[in-house]
Amino acid sequence: MRFRFLTRSRLLPALVLALACCVFGQARAATFTDALGAAVAVPDAPKRVYALSPPDALLVFAIDPCRLVGWNMPQTPAAKQWYPPCARDLPVLGGFFGQGVTPNKEALLKAAPDLVVSGTMARSNREFDSFFTSLGIPVVHIDSGTVSDYPMALRQLGTLLGDKERGEKLAAYADETLEAIRKGVASIPEARRVRVYYAEGEDGLATDGQGSFHTQVLEMAGGQNVHKTPQTQRYGMDKVTMETVIGYAPQVILAQTPKVRAAILGSPAWKVIPAVRDGKVLGLPDTPINWFDRPPSFMRLLALKWMAHALYPDVFPYDMVRETQAFFKLFWNKDLDEGQARALLTPTGAAKP
C-alpha cells in the first residue's frame, strides 16, 4: 500500500491553517532532549500523538492507546478485538517503514497531532520533520530499534505523555525481563547453543540473517541463527534453497505462520532436517499482534521469555501461562483466565496485517 502526498489547492491550505491555529495555541510545558540531541519544546501531556512507524505507534499505545491519532497500516480484525474503542477504528495515516510506505500529508493534517514521535525504526527524513515543525508540531526522536531500547523509550514516552508512573511500570518490566534473559543466556556454554532456522514465506524458504531486527528475539534468547548472511533488504525475507536449509541442519525451526508450519510438516523434503525429525517446528504466537516481528513491538518482551523457555527450559523454567497473564494484565490491561492465556500461546494465523 502506498500513501500519496496530496496537494489539493483548496483543501490542504485550509487544513494547514486550521491545524496551525490549534497547535500554536497550545502551551509548551517543558524542553525534552531527544535521541538526536535536539532540545524540543513539548506540550504538557499531549492529547493527539502521531508516530512515524508501527513499532513506535505501538509503544505509544502501550502507554495510552487513546493518545494515538492514527495507525501506520491497516489493523486486522483479530487485533482490533483487543483494542479499546478509542484505538479500534483510527484512520490509517501511513508512516516510514518497509516497502516504500510514506505518510499521507492531508490525512495527517486532518488528524491534527500535537506531538510526533520518530523512533529508530521510522527512517524519518528532513522533509517530514520540516513539514511538522513548520506547523509548530514538535518532533521527538527516540531510540526504539532494539528490545534493549525499550526501557528508556517507555520511560521517555511516559514522561512525554504525562504518565510517568505507567512508563516506569512498563520500563521496570522490560528491565527485569532483559536482565533475566541476559543472565540466563550467559550461563549457557556455546556448545549448548541451539541452532535455529526462521522459516518465512509461503514455502518456508525465506529467512532473515544474523543480526536482523527480524531475528533479534531469537538471538537475544540464546539461539544460534543458522542463516548468518546479513539481511539484504530492509523488509527482509531473503530467499534460500532447500539444499541450504538441509545443510544448516537446524535443531529448531520457527515457522512464521501456521500455514508455513503445515507446509514444512507435510513435505517429505523437510523430514531429513533434525528439527522436523525431532518434532521441534514451533509456531510463533501472533495474537493480538505477532509477538516476534512484523511489526516488531513491545510484544517482543514476552516473546523473549517464550523463546528462551522453548530453547532452554532448564535455564528458563517459565510458566508461560502465568507469564502471559501477567504481561497482558500490565501491557494490555486485560485479565486472562488460564484457557485464554493458553490460547494466546498457540498461533492463529489471523494477526498479520
C-alpha angles and dihedrals in degrees: 000000000000126000116212130222097239117205106177106172097229109026100047098053090048091052091047091053093047093048094046092053090050096047098042089054093060117094120236111229105185147002116247122197106216133202091276091055093251119144104228124190104224132190123253106263098338114223101201117048130179122192122198097222137035094245091055094043088055092050089054087047090055091056096041123340091195092067093066117101094193150341128256094227137010114289121227122245088241092056094044090060088068097046123093114246092260092064101032102087104023117148121262105247100173125230145193113292138099130337098034097287116162133183123268106239096199093050090048091054091051090050090054101205119196094199133031122203117203113185133187092269094055101074089209120191138213093254094062095039087054091045091059099037092049086062093049093254111140117231116207121193118208134178109247107138097108134043087242088063093059100086092056093039092052092048091049093048091047089055094044093049094046096248106105092158094060092042090053094048092052093043091050090054089050092049093049093047094049093047093049092049094047092049094047096046091048088060093057114092116232090243089062097050110122119237109231134187120199106215114205136162129046094300101029091249096118124079146156125252132240111289095024116137085231091066098035094111092051093052096041089053090058100261120141109232102220092203101075096171110112117251109271100201133031094244091050125200096130114192121247134176130249088244090056093052091047088052091051090057094199118202091209131028122202110208113208094211138010088251091058091046091051091049092052095047092046098049122090089209092067097047094087091062114099094230092056094041091052096045095248102133104127127199116218117239108245110177130140083358131343110291095208109044143309089108106015107219146153086290086081088077090065091038089058091060092044092049096044091049092048093051101036111017091165092057095037106034093176121166093226094195091059092041090053092048092050093047095049091047091054104037102027101028088232127139108213126192119219094266093051092049092050090050091055090056089062116074117239102190090226102096103073114106 
